[in-house]
Every structure is written in C-alpha cells, then in structure tokens.
Amino acid sequence: MSLRIEQKLIDSYFTEEEPKIYTTGAYLVPMEITLNGEKQYVWVVDEFKDDSCDEDGKICSPNVLSTKKKDLISY
C-alpha cells in the first residue's frame, strides 16, 4: 500500500512527486503538523543509511533536502 501525501501547511502545498526511490535503510522521524487546528503527524526522512536505488534498480545517493528537485538524487 502506498501513502499518498498532500497536505496544506502554512499556506504552502506539499505533494508527493516523482522520482520514487527505495532504500534499505533510513532513519525516519515523526513531524508534527497542525492541519485545520488539529495536530497530526507525518513521517519524514532524517538520514539515509545503506544502499538506495531508483525504480530501475540503479544505485543512487538521496539527499534529505535540496533547493532543486534534480539535486535530490545523485548517481
């Protein structure tokens, strides 16, 4: 089952996009958000460990944060 994310936070939209990658190890942390006055939680990556690969199986190095979509993954 896939989690589809689309939340409105502080007048900004955060929507899941491509590319999708797979990792054998990542540290996830819960991020608290307030949506319509109600506290909710969403998982976010804190740090990647071990090998990650793209949907074609090619090994890649994901970055947790980037100002450009193309810089989220390096090969």
Backbone bond lengths (Angstrom), bond angles and torsions (degrees), N, CA, C in turn:
res aa  C-N    CA-C-N  psi(-1)  N-CA   C-N-CA  omega(-1)  CA-C   N-CA-C  phi
1 M - - - 1.436 - - 1.525 108.74 -
2 S 1.290 117.44 136.20 1.452 123.50 -178.29 1.527 110.06 -103.05
3 L 1.324 116.53 136.58 1.455 121.22 175.03 1.509 108.37 -89.37
4 R 1.317 117.33 119.94 1.459 122.64 177.34 1.516 107.53 -97.11
5 I 1.313 116.57 123.98 1.461 120.94 -175.57 1.517 110.25 -108.51
6 E 1.319 115.28 126.25 1.458 120.25 170.51 1.521 106.98 -153.72
7 Q 1.324 116.47 98.88 1.453 122.28 -177.47 1.523 109.12 -124.46
8 K 1.315 116.65 146.43 1.458 121.09 174.03 1.523 107.85 -100.26
9 L 1.330 117.34 118.90 1.448 122.80 -178.53 1.521 109.57 -126.71
10 I 1.308 116.73 123.12 1.460 123.28 176.78 1.524 110.87 47.14
11 D 1.318 116.62 53.42 1.465 123.05 178.05 1.528 113.99 60.97
12 S 1.317 118.42 22.33 1.466 123.27 176.28 1.521 108.31 -127.27
13 Y 1.325 116.64 144.52 1.457 120.34 177.52 1.519 110.41 -99.57
14 F 1.322 115.90 136.31 1.453 123.22 176.58 1.514 106.70 -118.88
15 T 1.308 117.67 114.69 1.454 121.92 -175.70 1.521 109.87 -129.09
16 E 1.308 116.14 138.03 1.461 122.59 177.29 1.518 109.55 -62.97
17 E 1.326 117.38 136.83 1.462 122.46 179.82 1.520 110.32 -136.75
18 E 1.297 115.77 175.32 1.459 122.95 173.34 1.519 108.36 -87.29
19 P 1.300 120.85 157.70 1.459 126.74 4.02 1.525 111.81 -83.33
20 K 1.317 115.31 154.82 1.451 121.75 175.02 1.527 107.03 -98.45
21 I 1.333 117.41 136.24 1.457 120.30 177.15 1.524 109.29 -124.89
22 Y 1.319 115.65 164.38 1.455 122.55 177.56 1.523 108.06 -119.66
23 T 1.307 117.08 138.53 1.456 120.36 176.29 1.523 109.33 -131.24
24 T 1.319 115.79 142.99 1.465 120.68 177.79 1.520 110.88 -83.16
25 G 1.310 116.73 -12.63 1.453 118.51 179.64 1.514 112.42 -158.44
26 A 1.300 115.28 122.97 1.459 120.51 175.64 1.521 107.69 -149.24
27 Y 1.298 115.20 144.98 1.449 120.00 173.33 1.520 107.47 -91.30
28 L 1.324 116.23 123.67 1.458 122.26 179.58 1.525 108.46 -109.77
29 V 1.318 115.46 144.85 1.458 120.42 175.94 1.528 108.33 -130.29
30 P 1.330 117.77 145.96 1.449 119.40 176.76 1.526 109.77 -78.06
31 M 1.333 116.80 133.31 1.455 121.85 175.82 1.524 106.92 -107.88
32 E 1.319 116.08 125.59 1.457 120.54 178.44 1.525 109.19 -82.51
33 I 1.313 115.73 130.47 1.459 121.18 175.99 1.520 108.06 -127.50
34 T 1.306 116.72 157.17 1.457 121.38 174.27 1.516 107.35 -115.19
35 L 1.307 115.80 121.37 1.450 121.96 -177.90 1.527 108.07 -125.98
36 N 1.309 115.93 118.63 1.472 121.22 -176.78 1.525 111.35 54.98
37 G 1.348 116.16 39.14 1.458 121.50 178.00 1.512 114.97 78.06
38 E 1.322 118.17 2.84 1.461 122.23 -177.96 1.521 110.18 -113.41
39 K 1.345 117.75 132.43 1.459 121.52 177.31 1.520 109.75 -71.59
40 Q 1.330 115.45 133.93 1.460 121.97 174.91 1.520 107.17 -138.08
41 Y 1.317 116.76 167.96 1.460 121.41 -179.18 1.520 110.54 -130.15
42 V 1.323 115.43 145.35 1.453 121.91 177.02 1.531 107.02 -136.98
43 W 1.321 117.66 143.24 1.467 121.63 178.14 1.516 109.86 -78.48
44 V 1.323 116.76 136.24 1.462 122.65 173.82 1.523 108.24 -131.68
45 V 1.323 115.84 150.96 1.465 120.97 178.97 1.516 109.11 -77.49
46 D 1.319 116.16 129.13 1.460 122.26 176.00 1.528 110.40 -96.34
47 E 1.330 116.19 -37.45 1.468 120.68 -178.12 1.530 109.21 -162.92
48 F 1.338 116.52 142.09 1.461 121.56 176.09 1.523 110.38 -96.96
49 K 1.327 116.21 141.76 1.464 122.95 174.17 1.528 107.65 -132.20
50 D 1.326 116.52 155.39 1.462 122.19 176.72 1.531 111.25 66.81
51 D 1.320 116.12 -173.13 1.463 121.50 -175.92 1.527 111.86 -77.01
52 S 1.322 114.85 144.38 1.454 122.64 172.05 1.520 107.04 -125.59
53 C 1.325 116.74 153.97 1.459 119.45 179.05 1.520 109.55 -143.96
54 D 1.347 115.03 156.49 1.459 119.91 177.55 1.524 109.45 -82.11
55 E 1.315 116.96 -176.84 1.471 120.79 -176.65 1.521 112.97 -66.21
56 D 1.338 117.23 -18.06 1.462 121.27 177.30 1.520 112.04 -91.25
57 G 1.341 117.56 0.54 1.454 121.39 178.99 1.519 114.28 87.94
58 K 1.325 117.94 4.77 1.461 122.23 -179.92 1.533 109.84 -79.40
59 I 1.346 116.79 127.65 1.459 122.37 -179.74 1.524 109.99 -61.72
60 C 1.337 116.69 135.18 1.460 121.42 179.95 1.526 109.76 -143.19
61 S 1.311 115.41 166.33 1.460 122.13 176.05 1.520 108.60 -116.35
62 P 1.336 117.66 108.09 1.457 120.11 179.85 1.529 111.18 -83.01
63 N 1.307 115.98 147.23 1.460 122.57 173.18 1.516 107.94 -107.66
64 V 1.315 117.81 141.55 1.461 121.81 -177.87 1.518 111.50 -69.00
65 L 1.337 117.55 -34.35 1.448 121.92 -174.95 1.517 110.37 -141.19
66 S 1.316 117.33 140.65 1.461 121.90 178.57 1.524 109.10 -155.16
67 T 1.318 116.46 150.73 1.464 119.95 176.10 1.523 111.33 -83.78
68 K 1.352 116.99 -14.09 1.457 121.80 178.90 1.527 109.44 -127.94
69 K 1.314 116.21 136.24 1.462 121.20 -179.99 1.527 111.97 -56.13
70 K 1.346 116.42 -41.15 1.462 120.00 -177.38 1.538 112.66 -65.31
71 D 1.338 117.73 -19.97 1.456 121.30 -179.68 1.527 113.72 -92.50
72 L 1.329 117.91 3.63 1.456 120.81 177.22 1.522 112.04 -70.70
73 I 1.326 116.91 -27.01 1.463 122.15 -178.62 1.509 109.68 -128.48
74 S 1.327 116.47 134.51 1.473 119.31 172.65 1.530 108.07 -124.05
75 Y 1.323 114.74 149.81 1.473 120.94 -178.72 1.502 110.44 -113.67
